[in-house]
């Protein structure tokens, strides 16, 4: 259902970064109150990632948190950190997308706020609060992760 969007974003990214990409995979996710995204770096198929906020019922920001790179004394050795990376919180509005290096940048979300309970739906409590986003993932065609194209490395 999101295949054309996945490819459209890839074409735009290729223009912006001046390099060719392969699509790997995409998926959408609904978050509900109390759910979190644990701090992690992604697998190889997520070399370049775009997270798009689709919709939410939340009235306040629920930030996407990402750690910026460390700065090293010697960029090749990377043995002495000159300036440590920082945690950055980013608030996305519906329709906003965030481009990041999923394999290199640790990222996470704290537990989602909200929790207005409503009626039972299929034996479970339904909630009025949600956050919907889609993740689109890519690899560089000339990069070390190209074998993950179309997520065939899985």
C-alpha atoms as a printed R data frame, in Angstrom:
    type eleno elety resid chain resno       x       y      z
1   ATOM     1    CA   UNK     A     1   0.000   0.000  0.000
2   ATOM     2    CA   UNK     A     2   2.956   2.348  0.571
3   ATOM     3    CA   UNK     A     3   5.142   0.997 -2.263
4   ATOM     4    CA   UNK     A     4   4.814   4.066 -4.519
5   ATOM     5    CA   UNK     A     5   5.545   6.430 -1.630
6   ATOM     6    CA   UNK     A     6   8.601   4.337 -0.676
7   ATOM     7    CA   UNK     A     7   9.981   4.698 -4.198
8   ATOM     8    CA   UNK     A     8   9.009   8.384 -4.457
9   ATOM     9    CA   UNK     A     9  10.906   9.210 -1.271
10  ATOM    10    CA   UNK     A    10  13.915   7.230 -2.562
11  ATOM    11    CA   UNK     A    11  14.005   9.270 -5.780
12  ATOM    12    CA   UNK     A    12  13.867  12.539 -3.828
13  ATOM    13    CA   UNK     A    13  16.605  11.365 -1.437
14  ATOM    14    CA   UNK     A    14  18.827  10.402 -4.375
15  ATOM    15    CA   UNK     A    15  18.482  13.944 -5.732
16  ATOM    16    CA   UNK     A    16  19.335  15.461 -2.360
17  ATOM    17    CA   UNK     A    17  22.324  13.279 -1.440
18  ATOM    18    CA   UNK     A    18  23.692  12.747 -4.964
19  ATOM    19    CA   UNK     A    19  23.908   8.947 -4.574
20  ATOM    20    CA   UNK     A    20  21.762   6.037 -5.734
21  ATOM    21    CA   UNK     A    21  19.764   4.015 -3.216
22  ATOM    22    CA   UNK     A    22  17.966   0.688 -3.108
23  ATOM    23    CA   UNK     A    23  14.625   0.304 -1.376
24  ATOM    24    CA   UNK     A    24  14.791  -2.244  1.439
25  ATOM    25    CA   UNK     A    25  11.484  -2.262  3.312
26  ATOM    26    CA   UNK     A    26   8.808  -0.147  4.958
27  ATOM    27    CA   UNK     A    27   6.145  -0.617  7.580
28  ATOM    28    CA   UNK     A    28   3.682   1.424  9.537
29  ATOM    29    CA   UNK     A    29   3.104   1.303 13.249
30  ATOM    30    CA   UNK     A    30   0.478   2.529 15.643
31  ATOM    31    CA   UNK     A    31   1.684   3.395 19.144
32  ATOM    32    CA   UNK     A    32  -0.674   3.516 22.110
33  ATOM    33    CA   UNK     A    33  -0.311   4.996 25.628
34  ATOM    34    CA   UNK     A    34   2.554   3.488 27.595
35  ATOM    35    CA   UNK     A    35   4.290   1.979 24.561
36  ATOM    36    CA   UNK     A    36   7.884   3.003 23.908
37  ATOM    37    CA   UNK     A    37  10.568   2.504 21.297
38  ATOM    38    CA   UNK     A    38  13.601   1.168 23.146
39  ATOM    39    CA   UNK     A    39  16.968   2.799 22.476
40  ATOM    40    CA   UNK     A    40  18.605   1.005 19.569
41  ATOM    41    CA   UNK     A    41  20.463   1.266 16.275
42  ATOM    42    CA   UNK     A    42  18.825  -0.452 13.311
43  ATOM    43    CA   UNK     A    43  19.904  -3.499 11.346
44  ATOM    44    CA   UNK     A    44  21.841  -3.204  8.071
45  ATOM    45    CA   UNK     A    45  18.729  -2.836  5.880
46  ATOM    46    CA   UNK     A    46  18.108   0.557  7.541
47  ATOM    47    CA   UNK     A    47  21.262   2.386  6.458
48  ATOM    48    CA   UNK     A    48  19.171   5.408  5.527
49  ATOM    49    CA   UNK     A    49  15.788   5.749  7.205
50  ATOM    50    CA   UNK     A    50  12.861   8.124  6.994
51  ATOM    51    CA   UNK     A    51  10.239   8.195  9.733
52  ATOM    52    CA   UNK     A    52   7.005   9.915  8.680
53  ATOM    53    CA   UNK     A    53   4.381  11.011 11.210
54  ATOM    54    CA   UNK     A    54   0.959  10.242  9.745
55  ATOM    55    CA   UNK     A    55  -1.524  11.182 12.454
56  ATOM    56    CA   UNK     A    56  -2.159  11.284 16.201
57  ATOM    57    CA   UNK     A    57  -4.761  12.172 18.781
58  ATOM    58    CA   UNK     A    58  -2.119  13.504 21.186
59  ATOM    59    CA   UNK     A    59  -2.338  17.192 22.013
60  ATOM    60    CA   UNK     A    60   1.287  17.462 23.154
61  ATOM    61    CA   UNK     A    61   4.559  16.542 21.452
62  ATOM    62    CA   UNK     A    62   5.790  12.959 21.762
63  ATOM    63    CA   UNK     A    63   9.427  13.356 20.702
64  ATOM    64    CA   UNK     A    64  11.603  11.107 18.601
65  ATOM    65    CA   UNK     A    65  14.991  11.112 20.344
66  ATOM    66    CA   UNK     A    66  18.269  10.590 18.496
67  ATOM    67    CA   UNK     A    67  21.929  10.743 19.531
68  ATOM    68    CA   UNK     A    68  24.169  12.915 17.386
69  ATOM    69    CA   UNK     A    69  27.636  11.614 16.444
70  ATOM    70    CA   UNK     A    70  30.633  11.921 18.737
71  ATOM    71    CA   UNK     A    71  33.464  14.175 17.507
72  ATOM    72    CA   UNK     A    72  36.893  12.557 17.751
73  ATOM    73    CA   UNK     A    73  40.399  13.985 18.110
74  ATOM    74    CA   UNK     A    74  41.491  11.686 15.261
75  ATOM    75    CA   UNK     A    75  38.622  10.943 12.863
76  ATOM    76    CA   UNK     A    76  40.332   7.805 11.532
77  ATOM    77    CA   UNK     A    77  41.307   6.210 14.853
78  ATOM    78    CA   UNK     A    78  38.152   7.227 16.716
79  ATOM    79    CA   UNK     A    79  39.831   6.431 20.025
80  ATOM    80    CA   UNK     A    80  39.575   9.755 21.896
81  ATOM    81    CA   UNK     A    81  36.258  11.607 21.998
82  ATOM    82    CA   UNK     A    82  36.708  15.370 21.723
83  ATOM    83    CA   UNK     A    83  33.020  16.270 22.005
84  ATOM    84    CA   UNK     A    84  30.442  13.614 22.904
85  ATOM    85    CA   UNK     A    85  27.276  13.402 20.846
86  ATOM    86    CA   UNK     A    86  24.093  14.851 22.288
87  ATOM    87    CA   UNK     A    87  20.574  13.540 22.656
88  ATOM    88    CA   UNK     A    88  18.234  15.574 20.470
89  ATOM    89    CA   UNK     A    89  14.465  15.485 20.860
90  ATOM    90    CA   UNK     A    90  12.503  16.173 17.711
91  ATOM    91    CA   UNK     A    91   8.784  16.848 17.526
92  ATOM    92    CA   UNK     A    92   7.142  15.816 14.281
93  ATOM    93    CA   UNK     A    93   3.805  17.183 13.144
94  ATOM    94    CA   UNK     A    94   1.530  15.051 10.950
95  ATOM    95    CA   UNK     A    95   3.090  15.007  7.484
96  ATOM    96    CA   UNK     A    96   6.636  15.658  8.768
97  ATOM    97    CA   UNK     A    97   9.433  13.215  7.998
98  ATOM    98    CA   UNK     A    98  12.778  12.698  9.691
99  ATOM    99    CA   UNK     A    99  15.798  11.459  7.713
100 ATOM   100    CA   UNK     A   100  18.515   9.691  9.723
101 ATOM   101    CA   UNK     A   101  21.196   6.999  9.495
102 ATOM   102    CA   UNK     A   102  19.352   4.196 11.239
103 ATOM   103    CA   UNK     A   103  22.353   1.864 11.617
104 ATOM   104    CA   UNK     A   104  24.639   4.563 13.007
105 ATOM   105    CA   UNK     A   105  22.429   6.791 15.144
106 ATOM   106    CA   UNK     A   106  20.906   5.364 18.320
107 ATOM   107    CA   UNK     A   107  17.267   6.461 18.511
108 ATOM   108    CA   UNK     A   108  14.237   5.873 20.700
109 ATOM   109    CA   UNK     A   109  10.972   7.168 22.121
110 ATOM   110    CA   UNK     A   110  10.036   7.309 25.784
111 ATOM   111    CA   UNK     A   111   6.656   5.811 26.776
112 ATOM   112    CA   UNK     A   112   3.802   7.465 24.914
113 ATOM   113    CA   UNK     A   113   1.632   9.724 27.079
114 ATOM   114    CA   UNK     A   114  -2.141   9.698 27.040
115 ATOM   115    CA   UNK     A   115  -4.467   6.935 27.972
116 ATOM   116    CA   UNK     A   116  -8.092   7.933 27.710
117 ATOM   117    CA   UNK     A   117  -9.813   4.554 27.870
118 ATOM   118    CA   UNK     A   118 -13.032   3.915 26.038
119 ATOM   119    CA   UNK     A   119 -15.146   0.861 25.257
120 ATOM   120    CA   UNK     A   120 -14.062  -2.744 24.830
121 ATOM   121    CA   UNK     A   121 -13.262  -3.701 21.260
122 ATOM   122    CA   UNK     A   122 -12.730  -7.362 20.336
123 ATOM   123    CA   UNK     A   123 -12.239  -8.232 23.992
124 ATOM   124    CA   UNK     A   124  -9.616  -5.528 24.605
125 ATOM   125    CA   UNK     A   125  -9.883  -2.026 25.954
126 ATOM   126    CA   UNK     A   126  -9.798   0.413 23.090
127 ATOM   127    CA   UNK     A   127  -8.116   3.742 23.594
128 ATOM   128    CA   UNK     A   128  -8.781   7.066 21.974
129 ATOM   129    CA   UNK     A   129  -5.089   8.023 21.975
130 ATOM   130    CA   UNK     A   130  -2.729   6.800 19.259
131 ATOM   131    CA   UNK     A   131   0.310   7.866 17.231
132 ATOM   132    CA   UNK     A   132   0.684   6.553 13.657
133 ATOM   133    CA   UNK     A   133   3.955   6.600 11.756
134 ATOM   134    CA   UNK     A   134   5.548   4.917  8.764
135 ATOM   135    CA   UNK     A   135   9.200   3.895  8.523
136 ATOM   136    CA   UNK     A   136  10.844   3.807  5.068
137 ATOM   137    CA   UNK     A   137  14.295   2.206  4.803
138 ATOM   138    CA   UNK     A   138  17.021   2.248  2.150
139 ATOM   139    CA   UNK     A   139  20.653   1.279  1.495
140 ATOM   140    CA   UNK     A   140  23.278   2.926 -0.690
141 ATOM   141    CA   UNK     A   141  23.714   1.122 -4.033
142 ATOM   142    CA   UNK     A   142  27.490   1.568 -3.823
143 ATOM   143    CA   UNK     A   143  27.704   0.933 -0.088
144 ATOM   144    CA   UNK     A   144  28.660  -1.934  2.205
145 ATOM   145    CA   UNK     A   145  24.999  -2.727  2.891
146 ATOM   146    CA   UNK     A   146  23.849  -2.996 -0.749
147 ATOM   147    CA   UNK     A   147  23.293  -6.743 -0.218
148 ATOM   148    CA   UNK     A   148  20.236  -5.729  1.864
149 ATOM   149    CA   UNK     A   149  18.430  -4.323 -1.192
150 ATOM   150    CA   UNK     A   150  14.736  -5.246 -1.098
151 ATOM   151    CA   UNK     A   151  15.523  -6.731  2.337
152 ATOM   152    CA   UNK     A   152  16.953  -9.919  0.816
153 ATOM   153    CA   UNK     A   153  19.638 -10.225  3.517
154 ATOM   154    CA   UNK     A   154  17.030 -11.195  6.090
